[in-house]
Amino acid sequence: MDPVSVILGIILIGLVVVLLGSAVKVIRQQRVGVVERLGKFRRTLDPGPHLLIPVFDKVRHNLDMRETVVPFPPQGVITEDNLMVSIDSVIYFQVIDPVRAAYEAQNYIQAIEQLTQTTLRNIIGGMDLERTLVSRDEINGRLRLVLDEATGKWGIKVNRVELRSIEPPPTIRDAMEKQTRAERDKRAAILMAEGQRQAQILSAGGEKESAILRAQGDREAAVLRAQAERQSQMLKAEGEAQAITTVFNAIHAGQPDQALLSYQYLQMLPNIAKGDANKVWVIPAEIGKALEGLGGAVSSAASAIPSAAKGEFTPPEKVDVQAEIERQNAIEAEKAAATVQKAIDEAQQLEKPLRPGAGSPAIAPAAAHQPPAEPAPQFAPPPGQPETETENQPGQ
């Protein structure tokens, strides 16, 4: 075989293979191919194998129909209060019309990036720093609306726009940290003050209830002490009354004489003189009578000694206290009546020379008006004693 014919055959076979390879095109899933024939849009190719006319048909664009995430580098944006902040954003978009995406924008990713930067400057420029930091959702929504409206004619739909970070200047960050720390300290101080106030209120309430309970307890204790003291005084008074009654009955049953009473009276004198405040001791007037009675008792006892020596004992006479008191009252009444009668007699003796016809008629009328003599005073017996017949005494 001629070598030239062999080489030509190999070349022809290679050309056939190349033509066949260019005529068959396979499109992957979720991708769309844009076919041009002689430089003009012909059709789009769906996923799968397709047969093209070699040399005339060519797949110019093979577009991905899935949602694409494109992060953009941080960019400086000036806020309304003239502060530079750095904003890092992310765009989520999807190609919905491959023909328009291929022919309406030369590089739609770069176009979206530039549109995002300019839109962010417009939005952030109308906000201050505080509002920018707290208005991420508002910025995202406004930015998505602008991008979606602008990229719709490119066959692209912007699904989401996210601001990954908003970085203020370092000095502003320090000031914001100090402000945040101050706010937290303020809230902590307020919470602590409220806690202390609540604790004081609860403590005051507890002290109030404790004081009320303590006062109620003191009142009940005072009532119980008063009742106990009253019962004690009543029992003591009843005991003293019973003791006095018993002593009184015993004295009357024993029929004491004058000597015993005088002796008891003398025994009480040292008790009267006791005490640091007693500087002067006044002896009662009845001490003489008591001594007289005691002396009579001693003399009667002395007279009874010889008879006792002989073996004979004469018991002392019992003194009737009531009769003795009546006798003393009668004696004093007689003395008073005698004194009154003496005064009356002296007045009558002075009146005789002054009567008419006796040499002094001038003063007789005055004697006629002489007031009558006052009656002698009546002496009533002591309470509880029978009245004595003192009315029959002279001058009564």
PAZAKOL-175641 format. One record per atom (N, C-alpha, C): x negated, y, z negated; residue in three letters. Coordinates in steps of 0.02 Angstrom, whole numbers, plus 50000, padded with zeros to 5 digits. Atoms other than C-alpha are relative to their C-alpha. Example, Ala and Ser with C-alpha at 12.3 -4.5 7.8 and 13.67 -1.06 7.14 Angstrom:
// residues 2
499554994150000ALA493854977549610ALA499555006050000ALA500424994150003SER493164994749643SER500395005549963SER
//
This chain:
// residues 396
499564994150000MET500005000050000MET499555006150000MET500394993949994ASP499415017150043ASP500015003649933ASP500014996350064PRO498845026449888PRO500395006450002PRO499644993649996VAL499635042349949VAL500744998849991VAL499295001550007SER501335034349963SER500164998149927SER499895001850071VAL501115027349787VAL500055006249957VAL499984993850040ILE500755044449715ILE500645003850014ILE499384996649984LEU502235051849808LEU500604996649966LEU499455003750034GLY503355038249741GLY500035001649926GLY500024998450073ILE502775041649563ILE500275007049988ILE499764993150009ILE503095060149587ILE500755000350008ILE499275000049990LEU504835056749655LEU500364997049940LEU499685003150060ILE505235045349510ILE499995004949942ILE500044995050055GLY504625058749387GLY500505005550009GLY499504994749988LEU505695071849471LEU500704997649985LEU499325002850015VAL507215060449460VAL500124999749926VAL499925000550075VAL506895057449275VAL500105006849971VAL499924993150027VAL506695076049242VAL500685002750016VAL499334997649981LEU508265079949339LEU500554996649959LEU499505003550041LEU509235066749247LEU499985002549928LEU500054997550069GLY508545073049080GLY500305006949993GLY499714993350003SER509055090849120SER500754999950014SER499295000449985ALA510745085249181ALA500414997449941ALA499655002850060VAL511215076049017VAL499785004049939VAL500134996050060LYS511365086848859LYS500434997449943LYS499645002550060VAL511865080748684VAL500025005749949VAL499894994850052ILE512605093248559ILE500154996649933ILE499915002950068ARG512495089248374ARG500645002649968ARG499394998150036GLN513935090148251GLN499935006949968GLN499964993250029GLN514465107648187GLN499555005050036GLN500364995349960ARG513515115748327ARG500375000850067ARG499674998649935VAL514125123748491VAL499465002750048VAL500474997849949GLY513115125848649GLY500325004750050GLY499754995049951VAL513335140848765VAL499624998750066VAL500315001949935VAL513025135848947VAL500045005950048VAL500034994949949GLU512475148349079GLU499834996650067GLU500165002549933ARG512475144749266ARG499745005950041ARG500354994749962LEU511235155149363LEU500045006749963LEU500034994050041GLY511155167549214GLY500675002849979GLY499334997550019LYS513045169349191LYS500344994749956LYS499655004550047PHE514115162149052PHE500464995550040PHE499595004949965ARG514915146249112ARG500514996949954ARG499555003450047ARG515645136848965ARG499634998549935ARG500315002050064THR515345130748788THR500044992449995THR500055007250007LEU514855113248741LEU500164998149928LEU499835002550067ASP515655104248594ASP499514994549981ASP500465005450021PRO514725091148492PRO500124993650042PRO499985006149959GLY514305075648597GLY499585000850063GLY500394999749937PRO513475071448766PRO500385003750055PRO499704996149945HIS513775082548916HIS499534999450061HIS500385000549937LEU513235081749100LEU500005006950033LEU500084993449970LEU512565097649177LEU499684999350070LEU500324999949934ILE512005102249351ILE499285002349991ILE500704997950010PRO510135102349350PRO499845006350039PRO500284993949972VAL509245118349389VAL500515005649997VAL499504994649999PHE510895128049396PHE500295001449930PHE499714999150068ASP511625125049220ASP499454999549948ASP500495000050053LYS510645128949063LYS500355002049934LYS499734998350067VAL511105128948876VAL499565005549970VAL500394994250022ARG510565146448826ARG500005000749924ARG499954999250073HIS511185146548643HIS500304993749970HIS499745005750039ASN511455132448521ASN500145002749929ASN499824996450061LEU512405140648377LEU500264995149946LEU499775004050058ASP512705133348202ASP500665003049976ASP499344997750020MET514545134448155MET500124999449924MET499925000550072ARG514275130947970ARG499905006849966ARG500084993850038GLU514325144447834GLU499265000949982GLU500714998650008THR512635152647821THR499905004849941THR500174995750057VAL511835160347665VAL499345003450017VAL500604996149982VAL510615174247699VAL499845004749942VAL500204995350052PRO509705182647552PRO499615005850030PRO500364994149977PHE509085200347581PHE499535002349946PHE500494997850050PRO507545207247496PRO500265006049961PRO499784994350039PRO507755220247356PRO499885006550037PRO500064993449968GLN508025238047414GLN500175005349948GLN499884994550045GLY507975254647323GLY500615004150019GLY499394996149990VAL509625264047304VAL500035005349946VAL499954994450047ILE509895281047222ILE500725000749978ILE499334999350027THR511385282747107THR500225007350000THR499744993250001GLU512485298047081GLU499635004549951GLU500394996150048ASP511455303546930ASP499264999950015ASP500684999449975ASN509855302947036ASN499524995249966ASN500445005350027LEU509135286646967LEU499924994750054LEU500165005149950MET508265274047080MET500104993149969MET499895006950022VAL508885256247059VAL499844995450058VAL500175005049951SER508325240647150SER500554994650000SER499445004649994ILE509725229447216ILE499814994350047ILE500135006149961ASP509525211647279ASP500674996850015ASP499345002449980SER511005204947379SER499954993650040SER499945006349961VAL511585188647461VAL500655000450039VAL499414999849956ILE512785187247611ILE500184992850021ILE499745006449977TYR513875172147649TYR500445001450061TYR499614998749940PHE514505172447830PHE500034993650042PHE499885005849957GLN515105160347965GLN500175002450070GLN499874998449930VAL515135160748158VAL500674996850019VAL499345002549979ILE516925159248218ILE500105000450076ILE499964999449926ASP516675164448401ASP499294999850027ASP500715000649979PRO515035157748474PRO499845004450060PRO500144995949940VAL515205167348639VAL499865007149980VAL500104993150021ARG515405184248556ARG499395000549955ARG500604999850042ALA514065179848426ALA499364999850043ALA500595000649957ALA512885175748571ALA499885006250042ALA500084994649951TYR513235190848681TYR500175006949971TYR499824993450026GLU513935204948569GLU499445003149959GLU500554997450041ALA512435206548450ALA499374996550020ALA500645002949981GLN510645204248496GLN499744995449945GLN500215004050058ASN510195197948322ASN500495001649943ASN499464998350048TYR511735197248213TYR499774999549927TYR500255000450069ILE510765192248055ILE499665006649981ILE500334993650014GLN509675207748065GLN500515005749998GLN499494994850001ALA511205218148105ALA500394999949934ALA499645000550064ILE512105211647950ILE499575002849944ILE500454997550052GLU510585215547844GLU499985007649998GLU500034992749997GLN510455233547903GLN500685003149980GLN499354997450019LEU512325236047884LEU500114999349925LEU499935000850073THR512245229247707THR499625005449963THR500404994850034GLN510875241447658GLN500345006850003GLN499684993549994THR511765256647727THR500665000449960THR499365000050037THR513435251547649THR499875000449925THR500174999750071LEU512615248747479LEU499795007149980LEU500204993250017ARG511825266047485ARG500625004649995ARG499394995950003ASN513525273747521ASN500414998649937ASN499585001750058ILE514405264247382ILE499655002049935ILE500364998550063ILE513055265947247ILE499905007549993ILE500104992850005GLY512795284247291GLY500585003749968GLY499434996950032GLY514535288147227GLY500134997649929GLY499935002550069MET514275279547057MET499405001949959MET500574999150045ASP513205283446907ASP499744993249978ASP500345006250019LEU512065270646827LEU500454995649957LEU499585003950045GLU513275265346691GLU500544996450039GLU499475003149961ARG514665262246815ARG499724994850048ARG500315004849954THR513485253346935THR499874993349966THR500185006150036LEU512955240946802LEU500624995949981LEU499405003650022VAL514745236546754VAL500514999050056VAL499515000349946SER515565237246927SER499764995450056SER500245004649949ARG514825222247017ARG500574997550044ARG499445002549960ASP516505215447070ASP500275005250048ASP499774994649957GLU517045232147138GLU499535001050059GLU500504999149947ILE515425234047237ILE500044994250050ILE499965005849955ASN515555216347306ASN500615000450045ASN499394999749960GLY517345218947362GLY499975005350054GLY500044994649951ARG517025235647447ARG499494998350055ARG500515001949951LEU515445229047532LEU500264994650047LEU499735005349957ARG516345213547597ARG500505002750050ARG499514997149954LEU517755223847672LEU499655003650058LEU500354996349947VAL516535235047767VAL499654995350048VAL500375004749958LEU515465220547830LEU500484995850042LEU499535004149962ASP516975210247880ASP500315004050058ASP499734995849947GLU517685224647979GLU499495001250056GLU500524998649949ALA516035228148067ALA499794993850038ALA500245006149967THR515565210048105THR500554996150034THR499465003749967GLY517285204848167GLY499924999950075GLY500094999849927LYS516895210348345LYS499394996150022LYS500585004149983TRP515295200048338TRP500184992649996TRP499815007050006GLY516275184048311GLY499754996949935GLY500275002350064ILE515645182748131ILE500485002349945ILE499584998450057LYS516645182347970LYS499584999749936LYS500374999650065VAL515855188047805VAL500474997549946VAL499575002950052ASN516575177047668ASN499885003149931ASN500154997350067ARG515675183647513ARG499375004150004ARG500594995950010VAL514425196747461VAL499865000249925VAL500185000250071GLU513505194947296GLU499375004249988GLU500594996250022LEU512305206747207LEU499654995749948LEU500365004450046ARG511015195547127ARG499715003749941ARG500304996250055SER510185209047022SER500025007450016SER500044992649996ILE510235227646987ILE499485002049948ILE500564998550044GLU508585233346914GLU499895007649997GLU500164992950007PRO508465251146845PRO499265000949986PRO500714998850014PRO506775259446815PRO499814997749929PRO500215002550066PRO505725253346667PRO500185004849943PRO499834995250053THR505995269446567THR500754999849983THR499285000450012ILE507865268146592ILE500174993549964ILE499875006350034ARG507815249946539ARG499825000549926ARG500174999150071ASP506905254646379ASP500525004149963ASP499494995950031ALA508165268346343ALA500654996149990ALA499395004050006MET509595256346377MET499934994849946MET500105004850054GLU508835243346262GLU500055003249932GLU499934996450063LYS508665256246125LYS500725001749984LYS499294998450009GLN510455261746152GLN500404993849980GLN499665006250017THR511045243846149THR499854997849929THR500205001850068ARG510045240445992ARG500345004549948ARG499664995450045ALA510775256045911ALA500744998349993ALA499305001950004GLU512535250745957GLU500104993749958GLU499945006150040ARG512245233545884ARG499885001449926ARG500114998150071ASP511505241045725ASP500615003649972ASP499404996450023LYS513015252545715LYS500574995149985LYS499475004950013ARG514225238045733ARG499854995849939ARG500185003950059ALA513245228145605ALA500115004049936ALA499884995950059ALA513295242745483ALA500745000849985ALA499284999450010ILE515155244945512ILE500294993649971ILE499755006350026LEU515485226545484LEU499784998949928LEU500235000850068MET514405226645329MET500395004549952MET499614995450042ALA515315242045261ALA500714997449990ALA499335002850007GLU516995234045297GLU500004994049953GLU500055005750045GLY516425218245211GLY499925002249927GLY500084997550069GLN515835228045058GLN500655003049974GLN499374997050022ARG517465237845054ARG500514994649983ARG499545005450014GLN518475221945065GLN499814996449936GLN500235003250061ALA517395214244929ALA500185004349939ALA499834995650056GLN517645229544817GLN500755000049987GLN499275000250009ILE519525229244850ILE500204993649964ILE499845006350033LEU519605210944804LEU499774999949929LEU500264999850069SER518505213844652SER500445004449956SER499564995650040ALA519585228544596ALA500674996649986ALA499385003750011GLY521145217944622GLY499934994749946GLY500125005050051GLY520385204044519GLY499935003049931GLY500074996750064GLU519865216044381GLU500685002549974GLU499344997550020LYS521615223644382LYS500424994249971LYS499615005750024GLU522445206644366GLU499714997449934GLU500315002350062SER521175201744233SER500185004749942SER499824995350053ALA521515217844135ALA500734999249980ALA499295000950016ILE523395214944149ILE500094993749957ILE499945006150039LEU523235197144088LEU499695000749931LEU500314998950064ARG522045202543951ARG500445004349954ARG499554995850040ALA523255216243896ALA500604996049977ALA499445004250020GLN524695203943897GLN499804995249944GLN500245004450053GLY523655191943795GLY499915003649934GLY500084996150061ASP523185205643670ASP500675001749969ASP499344998350026ARG525005210843657ARG500324993949966ARG499715006050030GLU525585193043625GLU499634998249935GLU500385001550061ALA524155190543500ALA500195004949944ALA499804995150050ALA524625206843412ALA500684998449972ALA499335001950024VAL526445201343405VAL499964994049953VAL500065006050042LEU525955184443336LEU499665001749933LEU500324998050063ARG524775192643208ARG500485003849956ARG499524996250040ALA526145204743156ALA500524995349969ALA499525004750028GLN527385190543137GLN499694995849944GLN500335003850053ALA526115180443038ALA499905004249938ALA500104995650057GLU525715195442928GLU500675001249964GLU499344999050031ARG527575198542901ARG500204993849960ARG499855006150036GLN527835180342854GLN499584999349937GLN500455000450059SER526315181242739SER500235004849946SER499774995350050GLN526945197042655GLN500664997849968GLN499385002450028MET528675189642637MET499884994349950MET500155005550046LEU527975173742560LEU499655002549937LEU500344997350058LYS526815184042448LYS500495003649954LYS499514996550041ALA528255195042393ALA500464995149964ALA499595005050033GLU529325179842359GLU499624996749942GLU500405002950054GLY527895172242259GLY499935004649941GLY500054995250055GLU527635188242159GLU500665000749962GLU499354999650033ALA529505189342128ALA500124994149956ALA499915006050042GLN529545171542067GLN499545000249940GLN500464999650057ALA528005174741960ALA500265004949947ALA499734995150047ILE528775190441884ILE500604997249963ILE499425003050032THR530395181241853THR499804994849948THR500235005150046THR529465166941773THR499695003149937THR500314996650058VAL528425178541662VAL500535003449956VAL499474996650038PHE529955188741614PHE500404995149959PHE499625005150037ASN530925173141568ASN499594997149944ASN500435002850053ALA529425166341472ALA499945004849941ALA500064995150055ILE529235182741374ILE500645000249958ILE499374999950037HIS531075183241328HIS500124993549963HIS499925006450035ALA531055164841286ALA499564999649939ALA500465000250057GLY529545167241171GLY500155005249947GLY499824994750048GLN530305182841084GLN499375003149969GLN500624997150027PRO528645192641065PRO500165005549950PRO499914994850051ASP528445204340916ASP499605006150020ASP500344993649986GLN527755222040909GLN499254999349999GLN500735000850005ALA526005216240860ALA499724997150064ALA500245002949938LEU525825205541017LEU500005005050057LEU499974994949947LEU526385219641129LEU499455005149991LEU500544995150013SER525165231641045SER499334997250018SER500645003249983TYR523745219241065TYR499914999650076TYR500045000249927GLN524125216741250GLN499875007050029GLN500104993249977TYR524195235541272TYR499265002149992TYR500714998350011LEU522455237441195LEU499544996250047LEU500425003849954GLN521765223741307GLN499995003050070GLN499974997049934MET522315233341461MET499605006450005MET500374993749998LEU521345249041411LEU499334999450036LEU500645000549961PRO519625242741477PRO500114999650075PRO499865000349928ASN520425238841644ASN500165006850028ASN499844993249977ILE521065256741654ILE499365003950011ILE500634996149997ALA519285263241626ALA499524997550054ALA500455002749949LYS518505252441763LYS500005004450062LYS500054996349937GLY517905260141927GLY499495005649996GLY500524994849998ASP516495271841982ASP500295006950003ASP499704993349993ALA517695286242016ALA500315002549935ALA499694997850063ASN518345286841837ASN499485003849958ASN500464995750038LYS517355301341763LYS500305001949932LYS499664997950062VAL518655306041631VAL500524994749983VAL499525005250022TRP519665293441530TRP500505003449954TRP499454996950038VAL521325300241468VAL500344994749959VAL499685004850045ILE521985291041316ILE500735001749996ILE499294998650003PRO523875289541324PRO500225001749929PRO499744998050066ALA524935296941183ALA500274994149961ALA499715005750035GLU525685279841145GLU499484995849964GLU500525004150032ILE524005273441083ILE500075000149924ILE499914999650073GLY524425279740907GLY500514995149975GLY499495004750020LYS526015270040897LYS499764992850005LYS500255006849992ALA525145254640964ALA499524998249944ALA500475001450055LEU523775256240833LEU500374999149935LEU499615000850061GLU525065258740696GLU500324993149997GLU499695006650000GLY525985243140751GLY499484994649989GLY500525005050009LEU524345233540762LEU499764999949928LEU500224999750071GLY523835239740589GLY500494996649954GLY499505003450041GLY525475234140514GLY499964992550008GLY500055007349990ALA525265217240594ALA499394997249964ALA500615002450034VAL523485215840525VAL500114999749925VAL499874999950072SER524055220740349SER500454994349979SER499565005650016SER525455208140352SER499634993450003SER500395006149995ALA524225195040410ALA499534999349941ALA500455000350058ALA523025199740269ALA500374998049937ALA499615002050059SER524405198040141SER500184992750002SER499835007149995ALA524765181040208ALA499414995449989ALA500605004250010ILE522955175140182ILE500014996549933ILE500015003650065PRO523105171539991PRO500484994249999PRO499535005550000SER524635161440016SER499764994350045SER500275005349958ALA523765152340155ALA499454996349965ALA500545003550038ALA522305148840040ALA500294995149951ALA499695004750046LYS523505140839920LYS500334994150036LYS499675005449964GLY524135129840057GLY500685001850023GLY499354997849977GLU525675140240090GLU499915004850059GLU500054995749940PHE525885148440262PHE500695002750014PHE499374996649985THR527235161340291THR499975002750070THR500034997449930PRO527575164340476PRO500225007250002PRO499804993049995PRO527695182740526PRO500715000650027PRO499334998849977GLU529385190140551GLU500015002050074GLU499914998149931LYS529995191740727LYS500315006950004LYS499774993149992VAL530265209540783VAL500495000250058VAL499514999049948ASP531815213740880ASP499825006250039ASP500234994349960VAL531175224741019VAL500565004850014VAL499434995749983GLN532885231241066GLN500215004149939GLN499804996350061ALA533325235840886ALA499495005349982ALA500524995150016GLU531635244340864GLU500065006150045GLU499924994449954ILE531915255041018ILE500595004349980ILE499414996150021GLU533655259940957GLU499865004049937GLU500174996350061ARG532945264540787ARG499585006150014ARG500414994249982GLN531625275740863GLN500425005450033GLN499574995049967ASN532925284240971ASN500445003649949ASN499584996950052ALA534035287240819ALA499605005049958ALA500424995450040ILE532595294940721ILE499865006450039ILE500144994049961GLU532145306740861GLU500635004250009GLU499384996149994ALA533985311540881ALA500155003849936ALA499894996550063GLU534125315640695GLU499535006049994GLU500464994450004LYS532555326440706LYS500235005750045LYS499774994849955ALA533245335840855ALA500625003449973ALA499394997050028ALA534935338340770ALA499835004549941ALA500204995850057ALA534085344940613ALA499695006550024ALA500314993949973THR533065357240715THR500525004850027THR499474995849973VAL534615363640803VAL500425003149944VAL499614997450056GLN535585365340639GLN499625005449963GLN500414994950034LYS534145375040561LYS500015006550038LYS499984993949959ALA534145387040706ALA500675003549995ALA499334997050007ILE536015389640689ILE500075003649933ILE499964996850067ASP535865393240502ASP499615006550000ASP500404993849998GLU534485406140532GLU500365005450038GLU499634994949962ALA535545414840661ALA500595002849961ALA499434997650041GLN537035415740541GLN499755004649944GLN500274995650052GLN535935423140404GLN499835006850028GLN500164993549969LEU535355436740523LEU500635003750020LEU499394996849976GLU537145440040578GLU500395003149942GLU499604997450056LYS537885443440402LYS499885007449986LYS500084992850014PRO537095460740370PRO500255004250056PRO499804995949943LEU537655466540541LEU500745000250010LEU499285000049992ARG539535463640517ARG500285006749980ARG499694993650017PRO540755478840500PRO500135000349925PRO499914998950072GLY540855486240325GLY499414998249960GLY500605001950036ALA539155480040276ALA499455004950008ALA500514994749993GLY538235496240317GLY499735000850067GLY500254999349931SER537895493940499SER500554998550049SER499455001349955PRO539505495940597PRO499815000950073PRO500164998449929ALA538585501540755ALA499834993950040ALA500235005849962ILE537885484940801ILE500454993949990ILE499545005750011ALA539395474440746ALA500294997450064ALA499735002949938PRO540135473340919PRO499524995450036PRO500495004449966ALA538535466040984ALA499994993149970ALA499995006650031ALA538645452340856ALA500604995950019ALA499405003649979ALA540395448440912ALA499914996250064ALA500145003449935HIS539685443741081HIS499424995149995HIS500545004850008GLN538385431941008GLN500204993450034GLN499815006249966PRO538375416341120PRO500034994249952PRO499955005750044PRO538915400441037PRO499384995650005PRO500595004550002ALA537595388040987ALA500084994450050ALA499985005349951GLU537135375641119GLU500064993349965GLU499935006750030PRO537655357941083PRO499354996250003PRO500625004050004ALA536305345841036ALA499974995350060ALA500055004449942PRO535635335541182PRO500184992949983PRO499815007050007GLN536315318541207GLN499424995650024GLN500555004549982PHE534985304841212PHE500294993450025PHE499745006249970ALA535435291241330ALA499524994449990ALA500455005850009PRO534745274041299PRO499674998150066PRO500345002349939PRO533515266441424PRO500454995550041PRO499595004349957PRO534235257341575PRO499984992949978PRO499965007050019GLY534835240041536GLY500094998849927GLY499915000950072GLN535045243441348GLN500695002449980GLN499334997950021PRO536725244941259PRO499975006749964PRO499974993450033GLU537235262041197GLU500084999049925GLU499965000250074THR536995265041010THR500475005549976THR499534995350030GLU538155274640896GLU499635006149976GLU500354993850018THR537145290740903THR500465006050000THR499544994449999GLU538685301440928GLU500245001949931GLU499774998650067ASN539095300240742ASN499475003449958ASN500534996750038GLN537435308040692GLN500185007249988GLN499854993050017PRO537535325040611PRO499745004550055PRO500184995149949GLY537495339540731GLY500124997850069GLY499875002349932GLN537975328940878GLN500655002750024GLN
//
